[in-house]
Amino acid sequence: MRTSLALRGWRGTLARISQGWSRRPAEDDSLELLPIGKVFGELVLPTSKQPEVSIIIPVYGKIEYTLACLQSIAMRPPGMPFEVIVVDDASPDQSFSVLRHVAGLRLIRNESNMGFVGSCNAGAKGARGAMLIFLNNDTQVTRGWADALVRAFDIFPGTGIAGSQLVYPDGRLQEAGAWVFADASAWNIGRFESRRNPAYRYARAVDYVSGASLAIPASLFAEVGGFDLRFAPGYYEDTDLAFAVRARGLAVRYVPDSVVVHAEGISSVAAPDAGMKRFQAINLHTLAEKWRDVLAVQPSSSTPLAVIDRQRRRGTVLVVDTSTPDASRDSGSVRLIAMMRLLVAEGWHVVFAPDDGHASEREITLLGGFGIEVVAKPWEASIPAWIAANGADLHAAILCRHPVAIQYQSFVRRHAPRARVIFDTVDLHFLREERAAEQAGSASLSRHAQTTRRQELELIASTDATFVVSEYERSLLARLLPEARVLLLSNIHEVYGRSAGFEGRRDLLFVGGYGHPPNADAMRWMASDILPALRRYDPSIRIFVAGDVPADARAELTQAGLDMLGRVEDLQPLMSQCLASIAPLRFGAGVKGKVNMAMSHGLPVIGTGVATEGMQLVNGVDVLVAHTPDDVASAYQRLAGDAQLWTSLSEHALENVRTHFSATAARDALRQAIT
């Protein structure tokens, strides 16, 4: 049950007054709320007899709200096997007789009224799932709400409780977790603010989350003894449970991508002495007595909220790149997201700012689910404005790519003099540009490359640390700038493993967007020379291209015979059907994510020397190196006819990723640079 006394004192008064003057709709249409009191056809819950998740809903009357809640679950069910348990607490209305006819529902009836606490415990006792989700009956769930709660326990090891983002039917934010003060009062983070504000859309550890939508492993719930009966019939039992879990060294985590609409009456806090409300004051005292020693180190109720926020953080790390990363777009995004997740796991508050100022709803949600705050328009005017306002709290700034680092290095030095400035090259641009100039035989490109060389070397010399992605680049910089602090932080990949063996595989896969010049050149080379060479061996061979390509180039390349797929969200089906990945890069720098990605799926790679350099790969053992179109055709023919070779390359590819491109090596480099 919600701890509604969270809005007590001067903060609550100001919030209620300011919101009272705001004009707002009764409901937010974007939430797609179901009408109360109306059921669309037969209500059937697609539940399982072997659930992984048990959703427990205590009810006392309000059958119209309960039916809307159940219907929202039926329309937006969890993605894993689940059960729904409704505990009818001797309702005075027709709840039990109506709910008996809901297909797929487990219905428990209390012989006498046990209150919210007793009903929740009764539901948990009868639950079969390994994960419990307690849900109020005056809620409606949104798509993916339960999956996000369960996923949080995997994303953030050491999590004991996960709670949803609660919003009012009119769309305003009700709660993004809560802080508890020394007098046991609390403040619901973000209350009455916009739920779309990225400041409230990143996962974080908090003091407690509301029992209106709360997930906890069944084993842990049993270990702490369930909801403490001292808080019966209700109020503050969720805060007490959170304190019990935190006392075991586990975190209570707010999960913003689990959105639940809660029809809590704002004016209900106005009558604390009436009926059930009287237990608010009683149980507040109980909480204060039970957790007296713990509360003694909590901040006083007069502490500014911004101060509390800072106190709960190890420190803030700002990360700036040209645009918001998207793992389905390019390998650089995969690496950057992995880097930021490692920093979050180390306890840092990570703020990502795109230089172009744009972040989509999807991108904010995805990054926020990993605990990464996004600073973008219209919520923040500019990156310099954010740095100026937050520089005093900044521990480090990671500036990705030299155009970004040139813009912001001096600004960070001026407004955050204590912050470490780290230049992430992503790859050495001057090296890639020099090779492109040589490939094209262009004097103008060569001059541009020399300008880039000067800029990058100046940045490397003046920043506190520099990241490069390959041992080749680190060795090069050791010769050019022996005094600079250069750290190897290569691509970071999860090892997916292969989902299918050699049998039945054919064709080649190329992954990459046309906007990256080496990729564009590779696509044109595949169309003009490589595909014809392959088809001299087998006229039916196809090359699949997965990545963003402009319409005009896409049409030209399709006409030349390439299979242009566009951006592919899930590469796994392609990885499991193709014979090999092809990486015919003729210039470039750094470590090639397309090679890493294929190898992480156990897919052998046919690539040029440029594509495979700096990755500790041995030709014929880990990859097949091919310098010409005929070399590619020969490698394909060799691979297609030798199952043993294919399997050996696959095994060595997986081992290479485990050994050289794991999170462990990247974590060490991050620690050296930041601490």
C-alpha positions as CSV (number, residue, x, y, z in Angstrom):
1,M,0.0,0.0,0.0
2,R,1.3,3.5,-0.8
3,T,2.9,5.5,1.9
4,S,0.8,8.6,1.1
5,L,2.3,10.6,3.9
6,A,5.4,11.0,1.7
7,L,3.8,14.4,0.7
8,R,4.1,15.8,4.2
9,G,5.7,19.0,5.3
10,W,6.6,22.1,3.2
11,R,7.6,20.2,0.1
12,G,4.2,18.5,-0.1
13,T,2.4,21.7,0.5
14,L,4.2,23.5,-2.3
15,A,3.8,20.7,-4.7
16,R,0.0,20.5,-4.1
17,I,-0.5,24.2,-4.4
18,S,1.5,24.5,-7.6
19,Q,-0.2,21.5,-9.2
20,G,-3.6,22.8,-8.1
21,W,-3.2,25.8,-10.4
22,S,-2.2,23.7,-13.4
23,R,-4.7,22.9,-16.0
24,R,-4.5,19.3,-17.0
25,P,-6.6,16.6,-18.8
26,A,-8.4,14.0,-16.7
27,E,-6.5,11.3,-18.6
28,D,-3.4,11.1,-20.9
29,D,-4.6,9.5,-24.1
30,S,-1.0,8.2,-24.8
31,L,-1.4,5.8,-21.9
32,E,-4.2,4.0,-23.6
33,L,-6.2,3.5,-20.4
34,L,-9.1,1.2,-20.3
35,P,-12.4,2.7,-19.2
36,I,-13.4,1.8,-15.6
37,G,-16.5,-0.3,-15.3
38,K,-16.5,-1.7,-18.9
39,V,-15.2,-5.1,-19.9
40,F,-14.6,-5.9,-23.6
41,G,-15.8,-9.4,-24.1
42,E,-14.8,-12.4,-22.1
43,L,-11.9,-11.8,-19.8
44,V,-9.2,-14.4,-20.2
45,L,-5.7,-14.3,-18.7
46,P,-3.1,-16.2,-20.7
47,T,-1.5,-17.7,-17.5
48,S,0.7,-20.8,-17.1
49,K,0.5,-23.7,-14.7
50,Q,4.3,-23.5,-14.4
51,P,4.8,-19.8,-13.9
52,E,8.1,-18.0,-13.5
53,V,6.4,-14.9,-12.2
54,S,3.4,-14.6,-9.8
55,I,1.4,-11.4,-9.9
56,I,-0.4,-10.9,-6.6
57,I,-3.3,-8.4,-6.4
58,P,-5.0,-7.9,-3.0
59,V,-8.5,-6.5,-3.3
60,Y,-11.2,-5.1,-1.0
61,G,-14.1,-4.1,-3.2
62,K,-13.7,-1.8,-6.2
63,I,-14.5,-4.6,-8.6
64,E,-14.7,-2.1,-11.5
65,Y,-11.0,-1.2,-10.9
66,T,-10.0,-4.8,-10.4
67,L,-11.5,-5.8,-13.7
68,A,-9.7,-2.9,-15.5
69,C,-6.5,-4.0,-13.9
70,L,-6.9,-7.6,-15.0
71,Q,-7.9,-6.6,-18.5
72,S,-4.8,-4.5,-18.8
73,I,-2.7,-7.5,-17.9
74,A,-4.6,-9.7,-20.4
75,M,-3.9,-7.1,-23.1
76,R,-0.2,-6.5,-22.1
77,P,0.9,-9.8,-20.6
78,P,4.4,-10.5,-19.3
79,G,6.8,-12.1,-21.9
80,M,7.5,-15.1,-19.6
81,P,5.1,-17.7,-18.1
82,F,3.1,-16.1,-15.3
83,E,0.2,-16.5,-13.0
84,V,-2.2,-14.0,-11.5
85,I,-3.4,-14.4,-7.9
86,V,-6.2,-12.2,-6.7
87,V,-6.7,-12.3,-2.9
88,D,-10.2,-11.2,-2.1
89,D,-10.1,-9.7,1.4
90,A,-13.8,-10.4,2.3
91,S,-14.9,-7.7,-0.1
92,P,-18.3,-6.0,0.7
93,D,-19.3,-6.0,-3.0
94,Q,-19.7,-8.7,-5.6
95,S,-15.9,-9.0,-6.3
96,F,-15.6,-12.7,-5.4
97,S,-18.7,-13.9,-7.4
98,V,-17.5,-11.9,-10.5
99,L,-13.9,-12.9,-10.3
100,R,-14.7,-16.6,-10.1
101,H,-15.6,-16.4,-13.8
102,V,-12.3,-14.9,-15.0
103,A,-10.5,-17.6,-17.0
104,G,-6.8,-18.1,-16.0
105,L,-7.1,-16.4,-12.6
106,R,-6.2,-18.0,-9.3
107,L,-8.6,-16.6,-6.7
108,I,-8.0,-16.8,-3.0
109,R,-10.7,-15.7,-0.6
110,N,-10.0,-14.6,3.0
111,E,-12.8,-15.7,5.4
112,S,-12.3,-12.5,7.3
113,N,-10.7,-9.2,6.5
114,M,-6.9,-9.5,6.9
115,G,-6.0,-6.1,5.5
116,F,-3.5,-5.3,2.8
117,V,-0.5,-6.8,4.6
118,G,-2.2,-10.0,5.5
119,S,-3.7,-10.4,2.0
120,C,-0.3,-9.9,0.3
121,N,1.3,-12.5,2.6
122,A,-1.5,-14.9,1.8
123,G,-1.0,-14.5,-1.9
124,A,2.8,-14.9,-1.6
125,K,2.3,-18.1,0.4
126,G,0.2,-19.6,-2.4
127,A,2.5,-18.3,-5.3
128,R,4.4,-20.8,-7.5
129,G,6.6,-18.3,-9.4
130,A,10.2,-17.6,-8.4
131,M,9.5,-13.9,-8.8
132,L,6.7,-12.1,-7.0
133,I,5.1,-8.9,-8.3
134,F,2.7,-7.2,-5.9
135,L,0.3,-5.0,-7.8
136,N,-2.5,-2.7,-6.5
137,N,-6.0,-3.3,-8.0
138,D,-6.4,0.4,-8.9
139,T,-3.6,0.2,-11.4
140,Q,-3.3,-0.5,-15.1
141,V,-0.2,-1.9,-16.6
142,T,1.6,-0.8,-19.8
143,R,3.4,-2.9,-22.4
144,G,6.6,-4.6,-21.1
145,W,6.0,-3.5,-17.5
146,A,6.6,-6.9,-15.9
147,D,9.5,-7.8,-18.2
148,A,11.3,-4.6,-17.3
149,L,11.0,-5.4,-13.6
150,V,12.3,-8.9,-13.9
151,R,15.1,-7.8,-16.3
152,A,16.4,-5.3,-13.7
153,F,17.5,-8.2,-11.5
154,D,19.8,-9.4,-14.3
155,I,21.0,-6.0,-15.4
156,F,21.8,-4.9,-11.9
157,P,23.2,-7.8,-9.8
158,G,22.6,-7.3,-6.1
159,T,19.1,-6.0,-6.6
160,G,16.6,-7.2,-4.0
161,I,13.5,-5.1,-4.9
162,A,12.5,-3.5,-8.2
163,G,9.7,-1.0,-8.5
164,S,7.8,0.6,-11.4
165,Q,7.5,4.1,-12.5
166,L,4.1,5.1,-11.2
167,V,2.1,7.7,-13.1
168,Y,-1.3,9.3,-12.6
169,P,-4.1,8.8,-15.2
170,D,-3.5,12.3,-16.4
171,G,0.1,11.4,-17.3
172,R,2.0,13.2,-14.5
173,L,4.7,11.3,-12.7
174,Q,3.5,9.9,-9.3
175,E,6.7,8.2,-8.2
176,A,10.2,7.5,-9.4
177,G,11.2,5.8,-6.2
178,A,11.6,7.6,-2.9
179,W,14.0,9.0,-0.3
180,V,13.4,8.4,3.4
181,F,14.4,11.1,5.9
182,A,15.7,10.7,9.5
183,D,12.2,11.2,11.0
184,A,10.9,8.4,8.8
185,S,9.0,10.7,6.5
186,A,9.6,10.3,2.8
187,W,9.6,12.1,-0.5
188,N,8.5,10.5,-3.7
189,I,11.1,11.4,-6.3
190,G,9.7,13.4,-9.3
191,R,6.1,13.6,-7.9
192,F,3.9,15.7,-10.2
193,E,6.7,16.2,-12.8
194,S,6.6,15.1,-16.4
195,R,7.1,11.4,-16.7
196,R,8.9,12.0,-20.0
197,N,11.7,14.1,-18.4
198,P,14.9,12.0,-18.8
199,A,15.9,13.1,-15.3
200,Y,13.3,10.6,-14.0
201,R,13.8,7.9,-16.7
202,Y,17.0,6.2,-15.6
203,A,17.2,3.2,-13.3
204,R,18.7,4.0,-9.9
205,A,19.0,2.7,-6.3
206,V,16.5,4.4,-3.9
207,D,15.4,4.0,-0.3
208,Y,12.1,2.4,-1.2
209,V,9.6,1.9,-4.0
210,S,5.8,1.7,-3.6
211,G,4.0,-1.6,-3.0
212,A,1.6,-0.5,-5.8
213,S,3.9,-2.3,-8.2
214,L,6.8,-4.0,-6.5
215,A,8.9,-7.1,-7.6
216,I,10.9,-9.3,-5.2
217,P,12.3,-12.8,-5.5
218,A,10.0,-15.2,-3.7
219,S,12.9,-16.7,-1.8
220,L,14.0,-13.3,-0.5
221,F,10.5,-12.4,0.5
222,A,10.3,-15.6,2.5
223,E,13.7,-14.9,4.0
224,V,12.7,-11.5,5.4
225,G,9.4,-12.9,6.7
226,G,7.1,-11.2,4.2
227,F,5.4,-8.0,5.0
228,D,5.8,-7.3,8.7
229,L,2.4,-7.8,10.5
230,R,3.2,-4.9,12.8
231,F,2.2,-2.7,9.9
232,A,-1.2,-4.4,9.4
233,P,-3.6,-3.6,8.1
234,G,-1.5,-1.4,5.9
235,Y,0.8,1.7,5.3
236,Y,4.6,1.8,5.5
237,E,4.8,-2.0,5.0
238,D,6.6,-1.3,1.6
239,T,9.1,1.0,3.3
240,D,9.7,-1.5,6.0
241,L,10.2,-4.3,3.4
242,A,12.7,-2.1,1.6
243,F,14.7,-1.4,4.7
244,A,14.8,-5.1,5.5
245,V,16.1,-5.9,2.1
246,R,18.7,-3.1,2.2
247,A,19.8,-4.4,5.6
248,R,20.9,-7.6,3.8
249,G,23.1,-5.6,1.5
250,L,20.8,-5.6,-1.4
251,A,19.6,-2.6,-3.4
252,V,16.1,-1.3,-3.9
253,R,15.9,-0.2,-7.5
254,Y,13.6,2.1,-9.4
255,V,12.9,0.8,-12.9
256,P,11.6,3.6,-15.3
257,D,10.8,1.4,-18.3
258,S,8.2,-0.5,-16.2
259,V,5.4,2.0,-16.4
260,V,2.2,1.5,-14.3
261,V,-0.8,3.8,-14.1
262,H,-2.0,4.2,-10.5
263,A,-5.3,5.9,-9.7
264,E,-4.2,7.1,-6.3
265,G,-6.5,10.0,-5.1
266,I,-4.3,13.1,-4.6
267,S,-6.8,14.5,-2.1
268,S,-6.8,11.4,0.0
269,V,-4.0,12.7,2.1
270,A,-6.3,15.4,3.5
271,A,-8.1,13.2,6.0
272,P,-5.4,11.3,8.0
273,D,-7.7,10.5,11.0
274,A,-10.5,8.9,9.0
275,G,-10.8,5.0,8.7
276,M,-7.9,3.3,7.2
277,K,-6.0,6.6,6.9
278,R,-5.4,6.6,10.7
279,F,-2.9,3.8,10.3
280,Q,-0.6,6.2,8.4
281,A,0.4,8.1,11.6
282,I,0.4,4.9,13.7
283,N,2.7,3.0,11.3
284,L,5.0,5.9,10.7
285,H,5.7,5.7,14.4
286,T,6.2,2.0,14.2
287,L,8.7,2.4,11.3
288,A,10.6,5.1,13.2
289,E,10.9,2.8,16.2
290,K,11.8,-0.4,14.4
291,W,14.5,1.3,12.2
292,R,15.7,3.9,14.7
293,D,19.4,3.1,14.2
294,V,19.2,3.1,10.4
295,L,17.2,6.3,10.3
296,A,19.8,8.0,12.5
297,V,22.1,8.2,9.5
298,Q,19.4,9.2,7.0
299,P,19.4,12.9,5.9
300,S,17.2,15.3,7.9
301,S,13.9,16.3,6.3
302,S,15.2,19.8,5.6
303,T,18.1,18.5,3.4
304,P,17.7,19.8,-0.2
305,L,16.8,17.0,-2.5
306,A,19.7,17.8,-4.8
307,V,22.1,17.2,-1.9
308,I,20.5,13.8,-1.1
309,D,20.9,12.9,-4.8
310,R,24.6,13.7,-4.7
311,Q,25.2,11.9,-1.5
312,R,23.8,8.7,-2.9
313,R,26.2,8.8,-5.9
314,R,29.9,7.8,-6.1
315,G,30.3,10.7,-8.5
316,T,29.1,11.9,-12.0
317,V,30.8,10.9,-15.3
318,L,29.7,12.8,-18.4
319,V,30.0,11.1,-21.7
320,V,29.6,13.1,-24.9
321,D,29.5,11.6,-28.5
322,T,28.3,13.0,-31.8
323,S,24.9,11.3,-31.5
324,T,22.9,9.0,-29.2
325,P,24.3,5.4,-29.5
326,D,22.1,2.7,-31.0
327,A,23.4,-0.8,-30.8
328,S,21.5,-1.8,-33.9
329,R,23.2,0.9,-36.0
330,D,27.0,0.4,-35.5
331,S,29.7,-1.3,-33.5
332,G,30.8,2.0,-32.0
333,S,27.4,2.2,-30.3
334,V,27.7,-1.3,-28.9
335,R,31.1,-0.4,-27.4
336,L,29.9,2.9,-26.0
337,I,26.8,1.5,-24.3
338,A,28.9,-1.3,-22.9
339,M,31.4,1.2,-21.5
340,M,28.7,3.2,-19.8
341,R,27.1,0.1,-18.4
342,L,30.5,-0.8,-16.8
343,L,30.7,2.6,-15.3
344,V,27.2,2.3,-13.8
345,A,28.1,-1.1,-12.4
346,E,31.1,0.6,-10.7
347,G,28.7,3.0,-8.9
348,W,29.1,6.1,-11.1
349,H,26.2,8.3,-12.1
350,V,26.6,8.3,-15.9
351,V,25.1,11.1,-17.9
352,F,25.2,10.8,-21.7
353,A,24.9,14.0,-23.9
354,P,24.6,13.8,-27.7
355,D,26.4,16.6,-29.4
356,D,23.6,17.0,-31.9
357,G,21.2,17.4,-29.0
358,H,18.7,14.7,-30.1
359,A,17.6,11.5,-28.3
360,S,14.5,9.6,-29.3
361,E,12.0,8.3,-26.8
362,R,13.2,4.8,-27.6
363,E,16.9,5.8,-27.0
364,I,16.1,7.5,-23.7
365,T,14.2,4.4,-22.6
366,L,16.9,1.9,-23.6
367,L,19.7,3.9,-22.0
368,G,17.6,4.7,-18.9
369,G,16.9,1.0,-18.4
370,F,20.7,0.5,-18.0
371,G,20.9,3.3,-15.5
372,I,22.2,6.0,-17.9
373,E,20.7,9.5,-17.7
374,V,20.3,11.3,-21.0
375,V,20.8,15.1,-21.4
376,A,19.1,16.3,-24.6
377,K,16.7,18.8,-26.0
378,P,14.2,20.0,-25.1
379,W,15.0,19.1,-21.5
380,E,18.4,20.7,-21.6
381,A,19.3,23.8,-23.7
382,S,22.8,22.7,-24.5
383,I,25.8,20.7,-23.3
384,P,27.7,23.8,-22.2
385,A,24.7,24.9,-20.2
386,W,24.6,21.5,-18.4
387,I,28.4,21.6,-17.8
388,A,28.2,25.1,-16.4
389,A,25.4,24.1,-14.0
390,N,26.9,20.7,-12.9
391,G,30.6,21.2,-13.3
392,A,31.3,21.3,-9.5
393,D,29.9,17.7,-9.2
394,L,31.7,16.3,-12.3
395,H,34.3,13.7,-11.6
396,A,35.2,12.9,-15.2
397,A,34.2,13.7,-18.8
398,I,34.7,11.2,-21.6
399,L,34.7,13.0,-24.9
400,C,34.3,10.7,-27.9
401,R,35.9,11.4,-31.3
402,H,38.1,14.4,-32.0
403,P,35.5,16.8,-33.3
404,V,33.6,16.5,-30.0
405,A,36.7,16.6,-27.8
406,I,37.9,19.8,-29.6
407,Q,34.6,21.5,-28.8
408,Y,34.3,20.7,-25.1
409,Q,37.7,20.1,-23.7
410,S,38.4,23.7,-22.7
411,F,34.8,24.2,-21.5
412,V,35.1,21.2,-19.1
413,R,38.5,22.5,-17.9
414,R,37.0,25.9,-17.2
415,H,33.8,24.9,-15.4
416,A,34.8,21.5,-13.9
417,P,38.5,22.1,-13.0
418,R,38.6,19.0,-10.8
419,A,37.2,16.6,-13.4
420,R,39.4,14.3,-15.4
421,V,39.2,14.8,-19.2
422,I,39.4,11.6,-21.2
423,F,39.6,11.5,-25.0
424,D,38.1,8.4,-26.5
425,T,39.4,8.2,-30.1
426,V,36.9,5.5,-31.1
427,D,39.5,4.9,-33.7
428,L,42.4,7.1,-34.8
429,H,40.7,9.2,-37.5
430,F,43.9,10.4,-39.0
431,L,45.0,6.8,-39.6
432,R,41.8,6.0,-41.4
433,E,41.9,9.2,-43.4
434,E,45.5,8.7,-44.4
435,R,44.7,5.2,-45.7
436,A,41.6,6.5,-47.6
437,A,43.8,9.2,-49.2
438,E,46.3,6.7,-50.3
439,Q,43.6,4.4,-51.6
440,A,42.0,7.2,-53.6
441,G,45.3,8.8,-54.6
442,S,43.9,12.2,-53.5
443,A,46.1,15.1,-52.5
444,S,43.2,17.0,-50.9
445,L,42.3,14.0,-48.7
446,S,45.9,13.7,-47.7
447,R,46.0,17.3,-46.6
448,H,42.7,16.8,-44.6
449,A,44.3,13.8,-43.0
450,Q,47.3,15.8,-41.9
451,T,45.0,18.4,-40.2
452,T,43.2,15.6,-38.4
453,R,46.5,14.1,-37.3
454,R,47.6,17.4,-35.8
455,Q,44.3,17.8,-34.0
456,E,44.2,14.3,-32.6
457,L,47.8,14.4,-31.4
458,E,47.2,17.7,-29.6
459,L,44.2,16.3,-27.9
460,I,46.1,13.2,-26.8
461,A,48.9,15.2,-25.4
462,S,46.6,17.6,-23.5
463,T,44.0,15.3,-22.0
464,D,44.4,13.2,-18.8
465,A,44.0,9.9,-20.6
466,T,43.2,8.6,-24.1
467,F,41.4,5.4,-25.2
468,V,42.3,3.6,-28.4
469,V,40.7,0.4,-29.6
470,S,43.7,-1.6,-31.0
471,E,47.2,-2.6,-29.9
472,Y,48.4,-1.3,-33.3
473,E,47.2,2.2,-32.5
474,R,48.6,2.1,-29.0
475,S,52.0,1.1,-30.3
476,L,51.8,3.9,-32.9
477,L,51.0,6.5,-30.3
478,A,53.8,5.2,-28.0
479,R,56.2,6.2,-30.8
480,L,54.6,9.5,-31.7
481,L,53.8,10.7,-28.1
482,P,55.7,8.6,-25.6
483,E,54.7,10.8,-22.7
484,A,51.0,10.6,-23.3
485,R,48.8,8.2,-21.2
486,V,47.2,5.9,-23.8
487,L,45.0,3.0,-22.7
488,L,43.7,0.2,-24.7
489,L,39.9,0.0,-24.5
490,S,38.8,-2.1,-27.4
491,N,35.3,-3.3,-28.5
492,I,33.3,-5.0,-25.8
493,H,31.2,-7.9,-26.8
494,E,29.0,-10.5,-25.2
495,V,29.7,-14.0,-26.4
496,Y,26.5,-15.2,-27.9
497,G,27.8,-18.6,-29.2
498,R,26.6,-20.3,-32.4
499,S,23.0,-21.4,-32.6
500,A,23.6,-23.8,-35.6
501,G,26.4,-25.9,-36.9
502,F,27.9,-26.1,-40.4
503,E,25.2,-28.1,-42.1
504,G,23.0,-26.2,-44.5
505,R,24.8,-22.9,-44.3
506,R,25.5,-20.8,-47.4
507,D,26.0,-17.2,-48.5
508,L,27.8,-14.2,-46.9
509,L,26.8,-11.5,-44.5
510,F,28.2,-7.9,-44.4
511,V,27.2,-5.7,-41.5
512,G,27.7,-1.9,-41.6
513,G,26.1,1.4,-42.6
514,Y,26.9,3.3,-45.8
515,G,27.6,6.5,-43.9
516,H,31.0,5.1,-42.8
517,P,33.3,5.7,-45.8
518,P,35.2,2.3,-45.4
519,N,31.8,0.5,-45.5
520,A,30.6,2.4,-48.5
521,D,33.8,1.5,-50.4
522,A,33.5,-2.1,-49.3
523,M,29.9,-2.3,-50.6
524,R,30.9,-0.9,-53.9
525,W,33.8,-3.3,-54.2
526,M,31.5,-6.2,-53.3
527,A,29.1,-5.2,-56.0
528,S,31.6,-4.5,-58.8
529,D,34.3,-7.2,-58.2
530,I,33.8,-9.6,-55.3
531,L,30.2,-10.8,-56.1
532,P,31.1,-11.6,-59.7
533,A,34.2,-13.5,-58.6
534,L,32.1,-15.5,-56.2
535,R,29.5,-16.3,-58.8
536,R,32.1,-17.7,-61.1
537,Y,32.4,-20.4,-58.5
538,D,28.6,-20.6,-57.6
539,P,26.1,-18.5,-59.6
540,S,23.6,-18.7,-56.7
541,I,25.8,-17.1,-54.0
542,R,24.3,-14.1,-52.3
543,I,25.8,-11.4,-50.2
544,F,23.4,-10.0,-47.5
545,V,24.1,-6.4,-46.4
546,A,22.6,-5.4,-43.1
547,G,22.9,-1.6,-42.3
548,D,21.5,1.8,-43.2
549,V,22.0,2.7,-46.8
550,P,20.6,5.8,-48.6
551,A,17.9,5.1,-51.1
552,D,19.9,6.0,-54.2
553,A,22.9,3.9,-53.2
554,R,20.6,1.1,-52.1
555,A,18.9,1.0,-55.5
556,E,22.3,0.9,-57.3
557,L,23.8,-1.8,-55.1
558,T,20.6,-3.9,-55.4
559,Q,20.7,-3.7,-59.1
560,A,24.4,-4.9,-58.9
561,G,23.2,-8.0,-57.1
562,L,23.6,-7.3,-53.4
563,D,20.8,-8.2,-51.1
564,M,20.2,-4.9,-49.2
565,L,18.3,-5.6,-46.0
566,G,18.5,-2.2,-44.3
567,R,19.0,-1.9,-40.5
568,V,18.4,-5.3,-38.9
569,E,17.4,-5.2,-35.2
570,D,18.2,-8.9,-34.6
571,L,21.2,-10.3,-36.5
572,Q,21.0,-13.8,-34.9
573,P,18.9,-15.5,-37.7
574,L,21.4,-14.2,-40.3
575,M,24.3,-15.3,-38.2
576,S,22.9,-18.8,-38.0
577,Q,22.2,-19.3,-41.7
578,C,25.2,-17.7,-43.5
579,L,28.4,-19.6,-44.1
580,A,30.6,-16.7,-43.2
581,S,30.8,-13.0,-42.5
582,I,32.6,-10.8,-45.1
583,A,34.7,-7.8,-44.2
584,P,36.3,-6.5,-47.4
585,L,37.6,-3.2,-46.0
586,R,40.4,-1.5,-48.0
587,F,41.1,1.3,-45.6
588,G,40.1,2.2,-42.0
589,A,41.5,2.1,-38.5
590,G,40.8,0.6,-35.1
591,V,39.1,-2.7,-34.4
592,K,36.3,-3.6,-36.7
593,G,33.0,-4.2,-34.8
594,K,31.5,-6.2,-37.7
595,V,34.3,-8.7,-37.2
596,N,33.9,-8.9,-33.5
597,M,30.1,-9.3,-33.8
598,A,30.3,-12.2,-36.3
599,M,32.9,-13.9,-34.1
600,S,30.8,-13.5,-31.0
601,H,28.2,-15.6,-32.8
602,G,30.8,-18.2,-33.8
603,L,30.5,-17.1,-37.5
604,P,33.8,-17.5,-39.4
605,V,35.1,-14.3,-41.0
606,I,36.6,-13.7,-44.4
607,G,38.3,-10.3,-44.3
608,T,41.1,-8.2,-45.6
609,G,44.2,-7.4,-43.6
610,V,42.8,-3.9,-42.8
611,A,39.7,-5.5,-41.4
612,T,41.5,-8.0,-39.2
613,E,44.5,-6.0,-37.9
614,G,45.1,-5.3,-34.3
615,M,42.8,-8.1,-33.1
616,Q,45.3,-10.9,-32.3
617,L,44.0,-13.0,-35.2
618,V,45.9,-15.6,-37.1
619,N,45.1,-16.3,-40.7
620,G,43.8,-19.9,-41.2
621,V,43.3,-20.3,-37.4
622,D,41.0,-17.5,-36.3
623,V,40.0,-16.0,-39.7
624,L,40.6,-16.3,-43.4
625,V,42.4,-13.3,-44.8
626,A,41.6,-12.4,-48.4
627,H,43.2,-9.4,-50.2
628,T,41.6,-9.7,-53.6
629,P,38.1,-10.7,-55.0
630,D,39.6,-14.0,-56.2
631,D,41.0,-14.6,-52.7
632,V,37.5,-14.1,-51.3
633,A,36.0,-16.6,-53.8
634,S,38.8,-19.1,-53.0
635,A,38.2,-18.7,-49.2
636,Y,34.5,-19.2,-49.6
637,Q,35.0,-22.3,-51.7
638,R,37.5,-23.7,-49.2
639,L,35.1,-23.0,-46.3
640,A,32.0,-24.4,-48.0
641,G,33.8,-27.7,-48.6
642,D,35.4,-28.3,-45.2
643,A,33.1,-28.7,-42.2
644,Q,36.1,-29.3,-39.9
645,L,37.8,-26.0,-41.0
646,W,34.5,-24.2,-40.5
647,T,34.0,-25.6,-37.0
648,S,37.6,-24.9,-36.0
649,L,37.4,-21.2,-37.2
650,S,34.1,-20.9,-35.3
651,E,35.6,-22.2,-32.0
652,H,38.7,-20.0,-32.3
653,A,36.5,-17.0,-33.1
654,L,34.5,-17.4,-29.9
655,E,37.6,-17.9,-27.9
656,N,39.2,-14.7,-29.4
657,V,36.2,-12.6,-28.2
658,R,36.2,-14.2,-24.8
659,T,40.0,-13.5,-24.4
660,H,40.5,-10.1,-25.9
661,F,37.1,-8.3,-26.1
662,S,35.6,-9.0,-22.7
663,A,34.2,-6.6,-20.2
664,T,37.0,-7.4,-17.8
665,A,39.7,-5.8,-19.9
666,A,37.6,-2.7,-20.6
667,R,36.7,-2.3,-16.9
668,D,40.4,-2.2,-16.0
669,A,41.1,0.5,-18.6
670,L,38.1,2.6,-17.3
671,R,39.3,2.3,-13.7
672,Q,42.8,3.4,-14.7
673,A,41.5,6.5,-16.6
674,I,38.9,7.7,-14.1
675,T,40.3,6.9,-10.6
